[in-house]
C-alpha cells in the first residue's frame, strides 16, 4: 500500500530506518488483531448469552 504521508510526516513521527519497519508491522497487526478479537467476542456472545 502506498503511503501518501511518508514524506512530510516521517520526520515528525520519529519513524525512520529499522523502527519504520517495526512500526509498519505493528500498524498492520493491530487492526487484524482487533478484528479477530471482535469476531471471537461476537461468536462467544451468540453462543453463551442468555437467549431464553
C-alpha positions, 0 to 999 in steps of 0.5 A: 500500500502506498503511503501518501504521508511518508514524506512530510510526516516521517520526520515528525513521527520519529519513524525512520530506518529499522523502527519504520519497519517495526512500526509498519508491522505493528500498524498492520497487526493491530487492526487484524488483531482487533478484528479477530478479537471482535469476531471471537467476542461476537461468536462467544456472545451468540453462543453463551448469552442468555437467549431464553 
